[in-house]
Amino acid sequence: MTMQEPTFFILTALVRSPLHGYGVMQAVEELSGGRVTLKAGTLYAALDRLTSAGLIAVEREEAVAGRLRRYYVLSDDGRAALEAAVERMRSDATVAAARLREAFGFVVGVRHA
């Protein structure tokens, strides 16, 4: 099953360290170069779904200004799913680049005048 882009970037955001929801939202926007911006409702629904699927876990909770802040961490299953998605994308890109090279005789990623 193909991983949706928001899911890909949420998992990617959690590779290095645990983040709370707003931190995930900011990291996703930065990592995607602004292509993926998550609204709060969409983000928290995705975090709940990914937690239920076992791809991420709540590392800790803390109260900040009277509100509960959850910190999420990438699980081993989440890391494996992200690695599989990266490999699938890499393979797909290789196939597409080869086709473009065959059809148009140029290397993808190099601008031609």
Phi and psi in degrees as a GROMACS rama.xvg file:
@    title "Ramachandran Plot"
@    xaxis  label "Phi"
@    yaxis  label "Psi"
@TYPE xy
-76.3743  136.165  THR-2
-83.4527  131.013  MET-3
-68.4068  150.122  GLN-4
-57.5264  -44.1534  GLU-5
-59.9985  -41.7389  PRO-6
-62.0077  -44.365  THR-7
-55.1286  -46.8582  PHE-8
-75.358  -30.7867  PHE-9
-63.9995  -47.3138  ILE-10
-63.1274  -41.0838  LEU-11
-62.0126  -39.3192  THR-12
-61.1376  -28.8333  ALA-13
-94.8816  5.88473  LEU-14
-63.5957  -45.0904  VAL-15
-83.9939  -39.0593  ARG-16
-161.267  160.425  SER-17
-63.8476  145.534  PRO-18
-137.466  150.227  LEU-19
-85.4755  170.701  HIS-20
-52.0261  -48.8627  GLY-21
-64.2393  -36.1271  TYR-22
-63.9476  -39.1079  GLY-23
-62.9533  -45.2713  VAL-24
-57.5187  -46.0377  MET-25
-66.1912  -43.3717  GLN-26
-64.2166  -40.5188  ALA-27
-61.0712  -45.2753  VAL-28
-62.4061  -43.4093  GLU-29
-66.5505  -48.0178  GLU-30
-62.9752  -32.5673  LEU-31
-88.7783  4.26827  SER-32
64.515  28.1738  GLY-33
86.3731  -2.73213  GLY-34
-69.907  -32.2652  ARG-35
-115.795  114.136  VAL-36
-122.016  125.109  THR-37
-102.864  129.029  LEU-38
-76.3818  156.237  LYS-39
-56.1453  -46.1833  ALA-40
-61.3031  -42.5131  GLY-41
-65.246  -44.9405  THR-42
-60.7574  -50.7133  LEU-43
-69.0587  -30.8803  TYR-44
-65.1745  -41.4902  ALA-45
-66.0975  -42.4179  ALA-46
-62.128  -40.8933  LEU-47
-63.0959  -43.9503  ASP-48
-63.5485  -44.7775  ARG-49
-68.3421  -33.6019  LEU-50
-67.0592  -45.8774  THR-51
-61.7665  -34.3102  SER-52
-79.0715  -8.7802  ALA-53
81.5566  13.2344  GLY-54
-85.2341  -24.8246  LEU-55
-135.801  166.222  ILE-56
-140.851  155.677  ALA-57
-80.2709  117.289  VAL-58
-78.7539  -43.7258  GLU-59
-160.575  165.782  ARG-60
-129.84  144.496  GLU-61
-144.288  149.931  GLU-62
-89.456  126.756  ALA-63
-130.116  119.05  VAL-64
51.9076  41.4587  ALA-65
79.2091  3.58174  GLY-66
-117.089  146.815  ARG-67
-82.9418  126.552  LEU-68
-112.413  122.246  ARG-69
-100.063  136.858  ARG-70
-106.105  128.336  TYR-71
-105.143  148.827  TYR-72
-134.01  148.384  VAL-73
-73.083  130.797  LEU-74
-87.2001  171.198  SER-75
-60.6911  -40.263  ASP-76
-65.1298  -36.7852  ASP-77
-65.3015  -41.8318  GLY-78
-61.5088  -44.2701  ARG-79
-63.5798  -41.1464  ALA-80
-65.6042  -40.3956  ALA-81
-66.5589  -43.2362  LEU-82
-59.8804  -42.1896  GLU-83
-64.1572  -40.5114  ALA-84
-64.4815  -41.9641  ALA-85
-61.7395  -44.7441  VAL-86
-64.3097  -40.7259  GLU-87
-63.3316  -44.1891  ARG-88
-63.4738  -42.7769  MET-89
-61.052  -45.4113  ARG-90
-63.6021  -45.2784  SER-91
-62.0685  -42.3562  ASP-92
-64.5011  -37.1733  ALA-93
-63.2759  -43.5679  THR-94
-63.2985  -47.0982  VAL-95
-63.8015  -42.5434  ALA-96
-62.5651  -40.4295  ALA-97
-63.3222  -42.6487  ALA-98
-62.7262  -44.8819  ARG-99
-62.6398  -41.4765  LEU-100
-61.9445  -44.6909  ARG-101
-62.9028  -44.0733  GLU-102
-76.6196  -37.2544  ALA-103
-119.583  -5.03081  PHE-104
67.0207  31.7895  GLY-105
-140.027  163.664  PHE-106
-87.3713  131.359  VAL-107
-66.0806  139.074  VAL-108
96.0115  -8.62115  GLY-109
-107.452  123.592  VAL-110
-75.4764  136.483  ARG-111
-119.192  135.731  HIS-112
